[in-house]
Amino acid sequence: MENYGAWCMLGCVARRAVVPAELMGGPFTLDEAVCAGLTPKQLRGTSWRRVGRCTYVWAGLTDSPGHALAAIHRRMPAGAAFSGRTAGWLHGLDLSPCDPVEVTIPAAAGVTALATVSVRRSELEADEVVERRGLPVTSALRTAIDLGRWLPLIDAVVAVDMALQKRLIALAELAARVATHPRCRGIGQLRQVVELAEPAAESPMETRLRLLLVLAGLPRPRAQVSLYDERSRFLGRPDLLYPLERLGIEYDGGTHRDRLIEDDRRQNRLTNAGYRLLRFTAADVVGTPHKVVDQVREALSLCRWAPDESAPARPLP
């Protein structure tokens, strides 16, 4: 009986899947698997996960967009690079990298399509391709240009604001591109994106709130202006500010108790200094945008009065 138990244990060990060390780090092809000693039948087991055509990854690796991109990279022709939202994600922007995966392929490459990939054919200069996470990707400037041209306007400004906030690009670089490429496809929208972009924006929803107001015809507010009283004591820094009307506007995305306490204290300081403060959430901006515009428009009309010299507050130059 003891021998029977030992044989069962040996059988389990014999049937345990063998995972070659060279296949544990990332995606690999069928040919590479065969060279490592695996068979196509073994690759259909639970130890492996298919991530592309004839491309697999060890199931023990945490699933991530990086594995899918690495698998696609193996099928890309020379000179091609990840671009668009995929490139934005690789540069660290909060964009979806695989919905779909976007790749730019030079016309001379002779490849017209890649399965499961959105392909754009365009020439890429040598300085427009860099490496991120071991993958070829359009440079931060070229990525911002492409996003500014091809995404819907609001999404384009959101993406460019993120790149500006992270200092991946400078607004002057985008403006120069508009000036030097007046006939480039999509240049009209890129020009509008440059006009609407705001390097001081600190979150995508803040950008969407600002655009909601501006595209509705309201004056453009200033972003992230630090306010001080006459004794140079810090009062607060509203997300958006109409300085002449002394109206601050904030996107409220926080729920932590400590954050709410500080928000209340800041609001009290601004109110005591003669400012009004409107606060909106994602439900307001996305769900009832017309109400947001109406409330800000009404507040602007009510706030058009001469500043109270007895309670001065000044923005930091």
C-alpha positions as CSV (number, residue, x, y, z in Angstrom):
1,M,0.0,0.0,0.0
2,E,2.9,2.3,0.8
3,N,4.5,1.5,-2.6
4,Y,1.2,2.4,-4.3
5,G,1.1,5.8,-2.7
6,A,4.7,6.4,-3.7
7,W,3.9,5.5,-7.3
8,C,1.0,7.9,-7.3
9,M,3.2,10.7,-6.1
10,L,5.8,10.0,-8.7
11,G,3.0,9.9,-11.4
12,C,1.9,13.4,-10.3
13,V,5.4,14.7,-10.5
14,A,5.9,13.2,-13.9
15,R,2.7,14.8,-15.2
16,R,3.5,18.2,-13.8
17,A,4.0,20.7,-16.5
18,V,7.5,21.6,-17.4
19,V,8.1,25.4,-17.7
20,P,11.4,26.1,-19.5
21,A,13.1,29.1,-17.8
22,E,13.7,30.9,-21.1
23,L,9.9,31.1,-21.7
24,M,9.0,32.5,-18.3
25,G,9.9,36.2,-18.9
26,G,7.4,37.2,-21.6
27,P,5.8,36.3,-24.9
28,F,7.3,33.7,-27.2
29,T,6.5,32.2,-30.6
30,L,5.6,28.6,-31.4
31,D,9.1,28.1,-32.9
32,E,10.7,29.3,-29.8
33,A,8.6,26.9,-27.7
34,V,9.6,24.0,-29.8
35,C,13.2,24.9,-29.5
36,A,12.8,25.0,-25.7
37,G,11.4,21.4,-25.8
38,L,7.6,22.0,-25.8
39,T,5.1,20.5,-28.2
40,P,2.0,22.3,-29.7
41,K,-0.1,20.0,-27.6
42,Q,1.6,21.1,-24.4
43,L,1.0,24.7,-25.3
44,R,-2.8,24.0,-25.2
45,G,-2.5,23.2,-21.5
46,T,-3.3,25.4,-18.6
47,S,0.3,26.4,-18.1
48,W,0.2,28.7,-21.1
49,R,-1.9,31.5,-22.4
50,R,-2.2,32.5,-26.1
51,V,-1.7,36.3,-26.6
52,G,-1.5,36.5,-30.4
53,R,-1.3,34.4,-33.5
54,C,1.2,31.7,-32.8
55,T,2.4,33.7,-29.7
56,Y,2.1,32.5,-26.1
57,V,3.0,33.5,-22.6
58,W,3.4,31.6,-19.4
59,A,0.2,31.6,-17.4
60,G,2.2,32.3,-14.2
61,L,2.9,35.9,-15.5
62,T,0.4,38.6,-14.4
63,D,-1.7,39.5,-17.4
64,S,-0.9,43.0,-18.6
65,P,-1.2,45.1,-21.8
66,G,2.6,44.9,-22.0
67,H,2.5,41.2,-22.9
68,A,0.0,41.8,-25.7
69,L,2.1,44.6,-27.1
70,A,5.2,42.6,-26.9
71,A,3.5,39.8,-28.8
72,I,2.3,42.3,-31.5
73,H,5.7,43.8,-31.7
74,R,7.0,40.5,-33.0
75,R,4.7,40.8,-36.1
76,M,5.5,44.5,-36.8
77,P,7.7,45.3,-39.8
78,A,10.9,47.2,-39.5
79,G,10.4,50.9,-39.0
80,A,6.9,50.5,-37.5
81,A,6.1,51.9,-34.0
82,F,3.3,51.9,-31.6
83,S,1.4,55.1,-31.9
84,G,-1.8,57.0,-30.8
85,R,-3.4,56.0,-27.5
86,T,-1.1,52.9,-27.3
87,A,2.0,55.2,-27.5
88,G,0.4,57.6,-25.0
89,W,0.0,54.7,-22.5
90,L,3.6,53.6,-23.1
91,H,4.7,57.2,-22.3
92,G,2.8,57.1,-19.0
93,L,-0.5,58.8,-20.0
94,D,-3.8,57.5,-18.6
95,L,-5.1,56.1,-21.9
96,S,-6.3,52.7,-23.0
97,P,-3.4,50.9,-24.8
98,C,-5.3,48.0,-26.4
99,D,-8.7,49.3,-27.4
100,P,-7.5,49.0,-30.1
101,V,-3.7,48.6,-30.3
102,E,-2.5,51.4,-32.6
103,V,0.6,51.1,-34.8
104,T,2.0,53.4,-37.4
105,I,3.7,51.7,-40.4
106,P,5.9,53.5,-43.0
107,A,4.5,53.3,-46.5
108,A,7.7,51.6,-47.7
109,A,7.2,48.7,-45.3
110,G,4.7,47.0,-47.7
111,V,2.4,45.8,-44.9
112,T,-1.2,46.9,-45.1
113,A,-2.7,45.3,-42.1
114,L,-2.0,43.4,-38.9
115,A,-4.6,41.2,-37.2
116,T,-6.2,42.8,-34.2
117,V,-4.3,46.0,-34.7
118,S,-5.4,49.5,-36.0
119,V,-2.8,50.4,-38.6
120,R,-2.1,53.9,-39.8
121,R,0.3,54.3,-42.7
122,S,2.6,57.3,-42.3
123,E,6.3,58.2,-42.6
124,L,8.2,58.5,-39.3
125,E,11.3,60.5,-39.0
126,A,14.3,59.1,-37.1
127,D,13.7,61.4,-34.2
128,E,10.0,60.5,-34.1
129,V,10.6,56.9,-32.8
130,V,11.9,56.2,-29.3
131,E,12.0,53.1,-27.1
132,R,9.7,52.7,-24.1
133,R,9.5,49.4,-22.1
134,G,11.6,47.8,-24.7
135,L,9.2,48.6,-27.5
136,P,9.4,51.1,-30.5
137,V,7.0,53.9,-29.9
138,T,6.4,57.3,-31.5
139,S,8.1,60.1,-29.6
140,A,6.1,62.1,-27.0
141,L,5.8,65.1,-29.4
142,R,4.7,62.9,-32.4
143,T,2.3,61.1,-30.1
144,A,0.7,64.3,-28.9
145,I,0.4,65.5,-32.5
146,D,-1.3,62.3,-33.6
147,L,-3.7,62.4,-30.6
148,G,-4.4,66.0,-31.2
149,R,-5.3,65.3,-34.9
150,W,-7.2,62.1,-34.7
151,L,-9.0,61.8,-31.4
152,P,-12.4,63.6,-30.8
153,L,-11.7,67.2,-29.8
154,I,-12.4,66.9,-26.1
155,D,-10.5,63.6,-25.8
156,A,-7.6,65.2,-27.8
157,V,-7.3,68.2,-25.4
158,V,-7.5,65.8,-22.4
159,A,-4.6,63.8,-23.8
160,V,-2.5,66.8,-24.7
161,D,-3.2,68.4,-21.2
162,M,-1.9,65.1,-19.6
163,A,1.3,65.2,-21.7
164,L,1.8,68.9,-20.8
165,Q,1.2,68.3,-17.1
166,K,3.8,65.5,-17.1
167,R,6.2,67.7,-19.1
168,L,6.6,65.2,-21.8
169,I,6.1,68.1,-24.3
170,A,5.9,71.9,-24.3
171,L,2.9,73.8,-25.8
172,A,5.4,75.8,-27.8
173,E,6.4,72.6,-29.6
174,L,2.9,71.9,-30.7
175,A,2.3,75.5,-31.8
176,A,5.5,75.3,-33.9
177,R,4.3,72.1,-35.5
178,V,1.0,73.8,-36.4
179,A,2.9,76.8,-37.9
180,T,5.4,74.7,-39.9
181,H,2.9,72.1,-41.3
182,P,-0.2,74.1,-42.4
183,R,-1.3,71.5,-44.9
184,C,-0.9,68.4,-42.7
185,R,-4.0,66.2,-42.3
186,G,-5.9,67.1,-39.2
187,I,-4.0,70.3,-38.7
188,G,-7.2,72.3,-38.3
189,Q,-8.2,70.3,-35.2
190,L,-4.6,70.3,-33.9
191,R,-4.7,74.1,-34.1
192,Q,-7.8,74.2,-32.0
193,V,-6.3,71.7,-29.5
194,V,-3.3,74.0,-29.1
195,E,-5.6,77.0,-28.4
196,L,-7.6,75.0,-25.8
197,A,-4.8,73.2,-24.1
198,E,-3.7,74.1,-20.6
199,P,-0.3,73.1,-19.2
200,A,-1.5,73.9,-15.6
201,A,-4.4,71.4,-15.7
202,E,-3.9,68.7,-13.1
203,S,-6.5,66.0,-14.0
204,P,-8.5,64.8,-17.1
205,M,-11.8,65.7,-15.4
206,E,-10.6,69.2,-14.6
207,T,-9.8,69.6,-18.3
208,R,-13.3,68.3,-19.2
209,L,-14.9,70.8,-16.8
210,R,-12.9,73.6,-18.3
211,L,-13.8,72.6,-21.9
212,L,-17.4,72.3,-20.9
213,L,-17.5,75.9,-20.0
214,V,-15.4,77.3,-22.8
215,L,-17.2,75.3,-25.6
216,A,-20.5,76.6,-24.2
217,G,-19.4,80.1,-24.9
218,L,-18.3,81.2,-21.4
219,P,-15.1,83.1,-20.8
220,R,-12.0,80.9,-20.4
221,P,-11.1,80.5,-16.7
222,R,-7.5,80.5,-15.5
223,A,-6.2,77.2,-14.1
224,Q,-4.6,76.4,-10.8
225,V,-4.0,80.0,-9.6
226,S,-2.6,80.3,-6.1
227,L,-4.4,83.0,-4.1
228,Y,-2.9,85.0,-1.2
229,D,-4.3,87.6,1.1
230,E,-2.8,91.1,1.7
231,R,-0.4,89.6,4.3
232,S,0.8,87.0,1.8
233,R,-1.0,84.2,3.6
234,F,-2.0,81.3,1.3
235,L,-5.8,81.1,0.8
236,G,-6.2,78.3,-1.7
237,R,-5.7,77.3,-5.3
238,P,-9.0,76.6,-7.1
239,D,-8.9,74.4,-10.1
240,L,-10.4,77.1,-12.2
241,L,-10.7,80.8,-11.5
242,Y,-12.5,83.9,-12.9
243,P,-10.3,86.5,-11.1
244,L,-12.3,89.6,-12.0
245,E,-15.6,88.0,-10.8
246,R,-13.8,86.4,-7.8
247,L,-15.3,83.1,-8.7
248,G,-13.5,79.8,-8.1
249,I,-14.6,76.5,-9.6
250,E,-13.4,73.0,-8.5
251,Y,-13.8,69.5,-9.7
252,D,-14.4,67.4,-6.7
253,G,-13.1,63.9,-7.3
254,G,-12.0,63.0,-3.7
255,T,-13.9,61.1,-1.1
256,H,-11.3,60.7,1.6
257,R,-12.4,62.2,4.9
258,D,-9.1,64.1,5.4
259,R,-9.3,65.5,1.9
260,L,-12.9,66.8,2.6
261,I,-11.8,68.5,5.8
262,E,-9.1,70.4,4.0
263,D,-11.4,71.3,1.1
264,D,-13.9,72.8,3.6
265,R,-11.1,74.8,5.3
266,R,-9.9,76.1,2.0
267,Q,-13.4,77.0,0.9
268,N,-13.9,79.0,4.2
269,R,-10.7,80.9,3.7
270,L,-11.7,81.9,0.1
271,T,-15.2,82.8,1.2
272,N,-13.9,85.1,3.9
273,A,-11.7,86.8,1.3
274,G,-14.7,87.6,-0.8
275,Y,-14.6,84.7,-3.3
276,R,-17.4,82.4,-4.3
277,L,-16.6,78.7,-4.9
278,L,-18.6,76.3,-7.0
279,R,-17.8,72.6,-6.8
280,F,-18.8,69.9,-9.3
281,T,-18.4,66.1,-9.5
282,A,-18.1,63.7,-12.4
283,A,-21.8,63.1,-12.2
284,D,-22.4,66.8,-12.8
285,V,-19.9,67.2,-15.7
286,V,-20.9,64.0,-17.5
287,G,-24.5,63.5,-16.4
288,T,-25.9,67.1,-16.4
289,P,-23.4,69.3,-18.2
290,H,-26.1,71.9,-19.1
291,K,-26.8,72.5,-15.4
292,V,-23.1,73.0,-14.8
293,V,-23.0,75.7,-17.5
294,D,-26.1,77.3,-16.3
295,Q,-24.8,77.5,-12.7
296,V,-21.5,79.0,-13.7
297,R,-23.2,81.5,-16.1
298,E,-25.5,82.6,-13.3
299,A,-22.7,82.9,-10.8
300,L,-20.6,85.0,-13.2
301,S,-23.5,87.4,-13.7
302,L,-24.0,87.7,-9.9
303,C,-20.3,88.2,-9.3
304,R,-19.8,91.1,-11.7
305,W,-19.2,93.7,-9.0
306,A,-16.2,95.8,-8.0
307,P,-13.8,93.9,-5.7
308,D,-14.1,94.7,-2.0
309,E,-10.9,96.5,-1.1
310,S,-11.4,95.7,2.6
311,A,-10.8,92.0,1.9
312,P,-8.2,92.0,-0.8
313,A,-6.7,88.8,-2.2
314,R,-4.2,88.5,-5.0
315,P,-3.0,85.7,-7.3
316,L,0.6,84.8,-7.2
317,P,2.2,86.5,-10.3
